[in-house]
Amino acid sequence: MKKYTWQDIIKENDSSIKLIWYWSLINSNTHHSEHHGKPVVCKWFKRVYNLGMKQLTPEDKWYKFFKEYLKKYWIINKKTRNKYIHKNSCVLNCIRTWDDWDMVNGLCIDVEPKDFESYKTRENQYFLYKTSFDYICPKTGKLTHTKQKAYILWAKKQRVVSDWTPFMNYHINTRNWAYELWKKFWKIFDKTTFNTDWKKIYC
């Protein structure tokens, strides 16, 4: 699989691209643009809490940019930000396994070129990989195969950690958003979300 950086995306695309959001960005309130996401499934991937927050210590510029977003996780000021950043807490990542039993669900969203810089600032800890996906019916769970391609984010190797614990404020909110979308979607999220020890996480 070829990996892309956000710089590559900005340089090589003058039209919208499809991105698959499988973590907190499944909630439209965490985006910087309007979008209409469609529920999808990506096979041969696993969703896992192994992206270390401690390694993501944001600059003040980043913090100001996402101040309102961070409040959704009860990070209301610099003091509470540092409290969580300096704990051994993880947020979600996605890895390729090539195992037919593995999959992640998410939303496929068209992102316009004018918004690339915003997502680059926010998600620069990930590489982007182009992959196939299937649409999933939110009521029945039935898959519709598609030949379309979309990018999915996969954390840079130096950002990955082991034996850390999920940032639970983040997990609870992401899980709740999945539930608010569709019941079937939420159940798949629960079944396909893992800790660093590959045990499932339940609230």
Secondary structure, DSSP 8 states (H G I E B T S, - for coil): --EE-HHHHHHH-SS-EEEEE-SGGGSGGGSSS----EEEEEETEEEEEEEESGGG---HHHHHHTHHHHGGGT--SHHHHHHHHTSSEEEEEEEE---TT-EEEEEEEEE-GGGHHHHHHHSTTEEEEEEEEEEE-TTT--EEEEEEEEEEEEE-GGGB-SS-EE-HHHHHHHHHHHHHH-HHHHHHHHHTEE-TTS-B---
